Amino acid sequence: MTSRTIWVLGDQLNRDIGALGTADPSRDRVLLIESDALLSGQPYHRQRLHFVIASMRRFGGELAAAGFAVDHRSASTFGEGVAAHRKEYGDPIIATEPNGREMRSLLDRLGVEQVRSNQFLTHPDEFADWAGDRPRLRMEDFYRWQRRRLGYLMDGDEPAGGRWNYDAENRQPPPRSERPWPPPPLSRLDELDREVIAALPPTAVGADPVGWWATSRRAALNRLRHFVDR
């Protein structure tokens, strides 16, 4: 029997991060909310909205196939969605700490417990500690601190290869070539995609998606392999 809910936001669709990293289908249900206010609040591009919504729905399907109880609902606002879920299932509701201050503040107001995010190499608190009272913030200083702290591209205390960067070389334009670049892979749009596209808000702008954007982990990994191999 599930005893708590994990609310997953649209930019947290990963089984290995935050609250989902330790989720157990026998204990945890998952909440996904499509907020009308968010989706129609700005003139977002139709392909962007399709990417987010279709990805959420496919991720919800993957979680359900893995044994999770999934409450995927549409609501006027996130607050209304949480209230409706809480009325049906109760507390506690937890979530991976959002990346934006506004969403973190919203979760606080809604009484949602936040689990520290590990989506990025550097947490905002770690960056704040590094920045401290520095008179200036330079990318080069931050970059070297990251390398030393994480051990990436390092030989002991020195940079691998003896150099911290190759900025001078990287400023050169790409070589002129007649080489034909392979076209990007496309995903075939299915019924789920068509339902999402048909329901996009009238505030959305731009052309409909044609399959450029991967909306599942499998499709994303296929694109990564295509990029590396080709």
C-alpha positions as a Markdown table, in Angstrom:
| # | Residue | x | y | z |
|---|---|---|---|---|
| 1 | Met | 0.0 | 0.0 | 0.0 |
| 2 | Thr | 1.4 | 3.4 | -1.0 |
| 3 | Ser | 2.0 | 5.7 | 1.9 |
| 4 | Arg | 3.4 | 8.9 | 0.3 |
| 5 | Thr | 3.3 | 10.8 | -3.0 |
| 6 | Ile | 6.3 | 12.0 | -5.0 |
| 7 | Trp | 5.4 | 15.0 | -7.2 |
| 8 | Val | 7.5 | 15.1 | -10.3 |
| 9 | Leu | 7.9 | 18.3 | -12.3 |
| 10 | Gly | 8.2 | 18.4 | -16.1 |
| 11 | Asp | 12.0 | 19.0 | -16.0 |
| 12 | Gln | 12.6 | 16.2 | -13.5 |
| 13 | Leu | 11.7 | 13.1 | -15.7 |
| 14 | Asn | 14.5 | 10.9 | -14.5 |
| 15 | Arg | 14.3 | 7.8 | -12.3 |
| 16 | Asp | 17.7 | 8.4 | -10.8 |
| 17 | Ile | 17.5 | 11.9 | -9.3 |
| 18 | Gly | 16.2 | 13.4 | -6.1 |
| 19 | Ala | 13.1 | 11.9 | -4.6 |
| 20 | Leu | 12.7 | 9.4 | -7.4 |
| 21 | Gly | 16.2 | 8.0 | -6.8 |
| 22 | Thr | 15.0 | 6.0 | -3.8 |
| 23 | Ala | 11.3 | 5.6 | -4.8 |
| 24 | Asp | 9.7 | 2.2 | -4.2 |
| 25 | Pro | 6.5 | 1.2 | -6.1 |
| 26 | Ser | 5.3 | -0.6 | -3.0 |
| 27 | Arg | 5.5 | 2.6 | -0.9 |
| 28 | Asp | 5.3 | 5.6 | -3.3 |
| 29 | Arg | 2.8 | 6.9 | -5.8 |
| 30 | Val | 3.8 | 9.5 | -8.3 |
| 31 | Leu | 2.0 | 12.8 | -9.1 |
| 32 | Leu | 2.3 | 14.5 | -12.4 |
| 33 | Ile | 0.4 | 17.8 | -13.0 |
| 34 | Glu | -0.2 | 19.6 | -16.3 |
| 35 | Ser | -0.9 | 23.2 | -15.2 |
| 36 | Asp | -3.2 | 25.2 | -17.6 |
| 37 | Ala | -1.9 | 28.4 | -16.1 |
| 38 | Leu | 1.7 | 27.5 | -16.8 |
| 39 | Leu | 1.1 | 26.1 | -20.3 |
| 40 | Ser | -0.9 | 29.1 | -21.5 |
| 41 | Gly | 0.7 | 31.8 | -19.4 |
| 42 | Gln | 3.1 | 32.8 | -22.2 |
| 43 | Pro | 3.2 | 32.4 | -26.0 |
| 44 | Tyr | 5.4 | 29.3 | -25.9 |
| 45 | His | 6.3 | 27.5 | -29.1 |
| 46 | Arg | 4.1 | 24.6 | -30.0 |
| 47 | Gln | 7.1 | 22.3 | -30.3 |
| 48 | Arg | 8.3 | 23.2 | -26.8 |
| 49 | Leu | 4.9 | 22.5 | -25.2 |
| 50 | His | 4.5 | 19.3 | -27.1 |
| 51 | Phe | 8.0 | 18.2 | -25.9 |
| 52 | Val | 7.2 | 18.9 | -22.3 |
| 53 | Ile | 3.7 | 17.4 | -22.2 |
| 54 | Ala | 4.5 | 14.3 | -24.3 |
| 55 | Ser | 7.6 | 13.6 | -22.3 |
| 56 | Met | 5.6 | 13.8 | -19.1 |
| 57 | Arg | 2.9 | 11.4 | -20.4 |
| 58 | Arg | 5.5 | 8.9 | -21.7 |
| 59 | Phe | 7.4 | 9.1 | -18.4 |
| 60 | Gly | 4.2 | 8.5 | -16.5 |
| 61 | Gly | 3.6 | 5.4 | -18.7 |
| 62 | Glu | 7.1 | 4.1 | -18.0 |
| 63 | Leu | 6.6 | 4.5 | -14.2 |
| 64 | Ala | 3.2 | 2.7 | -14.4 |
| 65 | Ala | 4.9 | -0.1 | -16.3 |
| 66 | Ala | 7.5 | -0.3 | -13.5 |
| 67 | Gly | 4.7 | -0.8 | -11.0 |
| 68 | Phe | 4.1 | 2.7 | -9.7 |
| 69 | Ala | 0.7 | 4.1 | -9.0 |
| 70 | Val | 0.6 | 7.3 | -11.1 |
| 71 | Asp | -1.8 | 10.2 | -10.7 |
| 72 | His | -1.4 | 12.2 | -13.9 |
| 73 | Arg | -3.9 | 15.0 | -13.8 |
| 74 | Ser | -4.6 | 18.3 | -15.5 |
| 75 | Ala | -5.5 | 21.3 | -13.4 |
| 76 | Ser | -6.0 | 25.1 | -13.7 |
| 77 | Thr | -2.9 | 25.6 | -11.5 |
| 78 | Phe | -0.3 | 23.5 | -9.7 |
| 79 | Gly | -2.0 | 24.5 | -6.5 |
| 80 | Glu | -5.3 | 23.2 | -7.5 |
| 81 | Gly | -3.7 | 20.0 | -8.8 |
| 82 | Val | -2.0 | 19.4 | -5.5 |
| 83 | Ala | -5.1 | 20.2 | -3.5 |
| 84 | Ala | -7.2 | 17.8 | -5.5 |
| 85 | His | -4.6 | 15.1 | -5.1 |
| 86 | Arg | -4.2 | 15.7 | -1.4 |
| 87 | Lys | -8.0 | 15.5 | -1.0 |
| 88 | Glu | -8.0 | 12.1 | -2.6 |
| 89 | Tyr | -4.8 | 10.6 | -1.2 |
| 90 | Gly | -3.7 | 12.8 | 1.7 |
| 91 | Asp | -0.2 | 13.6 | 2.9 |
| 92 | Pro | 2.8 | 13.4 | 2.8 |
| 93 | Ile | 3.7 | 14.8 | -0.6 |
| 94 | Ile | 7.4 | 15.2 | -1.4 |
| 95 | Ala | 9.2 | 16.5 | -4.4 |
| 96 | Thr | 12.7 | 17.0 | -5.7 |
| 97 | Glu | 13.8 | 20.5 | -5.0 |
| 98 | Pro | 12.9 | 22.6 | -8.1 |
| 99 | Asn | 15.6 | 24.5 | -10.0 |
| 100 | Gly | 13.8 | 27.9 | -9.9 |
| 101 | Arg | 13.2 | 30.0 | -6.8 |
| 102 | Glu | 9.6 | 30.7 | -7.8 |
| 103 | Met | 8.7 | 27.0 | -7.8 |
| 104 | Arg | 10.6 | 26.3 | -4.6 |
| 105 | Ser | 8.6 | 29.1 | -3.0 |
| 106 | Leu | 5.4 | 27.6 | -4.4 |
| 107 | Leu | 6.2 | 24.2 | -3.0 |
| 108 | Asp | 6.8 | 25.7 | 0.4 |
| 109 | Arg | 3.4 | 27.4 | 0.4 |
| 110 | Leu | 1.7 | 24.2 | -0.7 |
| 111 | Gly | 3.3 | 22.3 | 2.2 |
| 112 | Val | 5.3 | 20.0 | -0.1 |
| 113 | Glu | 8.5 | 18.6 | 1.4 |
| 114 | Gln | 11.5 | 19.2 | -0.8 |
| 115 | Val | 14.4 | 16.7 | -1.3 |
| 116 | Arg | 17.7 | 18.2 | -2.2 |
| 117 | Ser | 18.2 | 18.1 | -6.0 |
| 118 | Asn | 21.2 | 16.4 | -7.6 |
| 119 | Gln | 20.3 | 17.2 | -11.2 |
| 120 | Phe | 23.4 | 19.3 | -11.7 |
| 121 | Leu | 27.0 | 19.0 | -10.7 |
| 122 | Thr | 26.9 | 22.0 | -8.5 |
| 123 | His | 24.0 | 22.8 | -6.1 |
| 124 | Pro | 23.1 | 26.5 | -5.7 |
| 125 | Asp | 24.3 | 26.3 | -2.1 |
| 126 | Glu | 27.7 | 25.1 | -3.2 |
| 127 | Phe | 27.9 | 27.8 | -5.8 |
| 128 | Ala | 27.0 | 30.5 | -3.2 |
| 129 | Asp | 29.7 | 29.2 | -0.9 |
| 130 | Trp | 32.2 | 29.4 | -3.7 |
| 131 | Ala | 31.1 | 32.8 | -4.8 |
| 132 | Gly | 31.2 | 34.2 | -1.2 |
| 133 | Asp | 32.5 | 37.7 | -1.2 |
| 134 | Arg | 34.6 | 37.4 | -4.4 |
| 135 | Pro | 35.0 | 40.8 | -6.0 |
| 136 | Arg | 34.3 | 39.3 | -9.4 |
| 137 | Leu | 32.9 | 36.0 | -10.7 |
| 138 | Arg | 34.9 | 34.6 | -13.7 |
| 139 | Met | 34.0 | 31.5 | -15.5 |
| 140 | Glu | 37.7 | 30.4 | -15.6 |
| 141 | Asp | 38.0 | 30.5 | -11.8 |
| 142 | Phe | 34.7 | 28.6 | -11.4 |
| 143 | Tyr | 35.8 | 26.1 | -14.1 |
| 144 | Arg | 39.1 | 25.3 | -12.3 |
| 145 | Trp | 37.4 | 25.0 | -9.0 |
| 146 | Gln | 35.0 | 22.5 | -10.5 |
| 147 | Arg | 37.8 | 20.4 | -12.0 |
| 148 | Arg | 39.7 | 20.3 | -8.7 |
| 149 | Arg | 36.6 | 19.6 | -6.6 |
| 150 | Leu | 35.2 | 16.8 | -8.9 |
| 151 | Gly | 38.5 | 15.4 | -10.2 |
| 152 | Tyr | 37.4 | 15.7 | -13.9 |
| 153 | Leu | 40.2 | 15.9 | -16.4 |
| 154 | Met | 42.8 | 16.0 | -13.7 |
| 155 | Asp | 46.2 | 14.3 | -13.1 |
| 156 | Gly | 46.5 | 14.7 | -9.4 |
| 157 | Asp | 46.5 | 18.5 | -8.7 |
| 158 | Glu | 47.3 | 19.4 | -12.3 |
| 159 | Pro | 45.0 | 19.5 | -15.4 |
| 160 | Ala | 45.2 | 16.5 | -17.7 |
| 161 | Gly | 47.5 | 17.3 | -20.6 |
| 162 | Gly | 49.1 | 20.2 | -18.7 |
| 163 | Arg | 46.6 | 22.8 | -19.8 |
| 164 | Trp | 43.5 | 24.2 | -18.2 |
| 165 | Asn | 41.8 | 25.1 | -21.4 |
| 166 | Tyr | 42.1 | 25.3 | -25.2 |
| 167 | Asp | 40.3 | 28.5 | -25.6 |
| 168 | Ala | 42.7 | 29.8 | -28.3 |
| 169 | Glu | 42.1 | 26.8 | -30.5 |
| 170 | Asn | 38.3 | 26.8 | -29.8 |
| 171 | Arg | 38.0 | 30.3 | -31.1 |
| 172 | Gln | 38.9 | 29.2 | -34.6 |
| 173 | Pro | 36.0 | 28.6 | -37.0 |
| 174 | Pro | 35.2 | 25.1 | -38.1 |
| 175 | Pro | 37.1 | 23.9 | -41.1 |
| 176 | Arg | 35.4 | 24.4 | -44.5 |
| 177 | Ser | 34.3 | 21.1 | -45.9 |
| 178 | Glu | 32.0 | 19.8 | -48.5 |
| 179 | Arg | 31.2 | 16.9 | -46.2 |
| 180 | Pro | 27.4 | 16.3 | -46.1 |
| 181 | Trp | 26.2 | 16.1 | -42.6 |
| 182 | Pro | 23.7 | 13.4 | -41.8 |
| 183 | Pro | 20.1 | 14.5 | -41.1 |
| 184 | Pro | 18.9 | 14.3 | -37.5 |
| 185 | Pro | 16.9 | 11.2 | -36.6 |
| 186 | Leu | 13.2 | 11.6 | -36.4 |
| 187 | Ser | 10.7 | 10.0 | -34.1 |
| 188 | Arg | 7.4 | 8.9 | -35.6 |
| 189 | Leu | 4.5 | 10.8 | -34.1 |
| 190 | Asp | 1.9 | 8.5 | -32.6 |
| 191 | Glu | -1.6 | 8.8 | -31.1 |
| 192 | Leu | -0.2 | 10.3 | -27.9 |
| 193 | Asp | 1.6 | 13.0 | -29.8 |
| 194 | Arg | -1.5 | 13.8 | -31.9 |
| 195 | Glu | -3.6 | 14.1 | -28.8 |
| 196 | Val | -1.1 | 16.5 | -27.2 |
| 197 | Ile | -0.8 | 18.6 | -30.4 |
| 198 | Ala | -4.6 | 18.8 | -30.7 |
| 199 | Ala | -5.0 | 20.1 | -27.2 |
| 200 | Leu | -2.2 | 22.7 | -27.2 |
| 201 | Pro | -3.5 | 26.1 | -25.9 |
| 202 | Pro | -4.3 | 28.8 | -28.5 |
| 203 | Thr | -1.5 | 31.0 | -27.0 |
| 204 | Ala | 1.1 | 28.6 | -28.5 |
| 205 | Val | 2.9 | 29.8 | -31.5 |
| 206 | Gly | 5.0 | 28.3 | -34.3 |
| 207 | Ala | 4.9 | 25.1 | -36.4 |
| 208 | Asp | 3.7 | 21.8 | -35.1 |
| 209 | Pro | 6.4 | 19.2 | -34.2 |
| 210 | Val | 7.5 | 16.7 | -36.9 |
| 211 | Gly | 9.5 | 14.3 | -34.6 |
| 212 | Trp | 12.8 | 16.2 | -34.1 |
| 213 | Trp | 12.5 | 16.1 | -30.3 |
| 214 | Ala | 12.9 | 12.9 | -28.3 |
| 215 | Thr | 10.1 | 12.5 | -25.8 |
| 216 | Ser | 11.2 | 9.3 | -24.1 |
| 217 | Arg | 14.5 | 8.0 | -22.6 |
| 218 | Arg | 14.9 | 5.4 | -25.4 |
| 219 | Ala | 14.5 | 8.0 | -28.1 |
| 220 | Ala | 16.9 | 10.4 | -26.4 |
| 221 | Leu | 19.6 | 7.6 | -26.1 |
| 222 | Asn | 19.1 | 6.8 | -29.8 |
| 223 | Arg | 19.8 | 10.4 | -30.6 |
| 224 | Leu | 22.9 | 10.4 | -28.4 |
| 225 | Arg | 24.2 | 7.3 | -30.1 |
| 226 | His | 23.5 | 8.8 | -33.5 |
| 227 | Phe | 25.4 | 12.0 | -32.6 |
| 228 | Val | 28.4 | 10.1 | -31.3 |
| 229 | Asp | 28.6 | 7.5 | -34.1 |
| 230 | Arg | 27.8 | 9.9 | -37.0 |
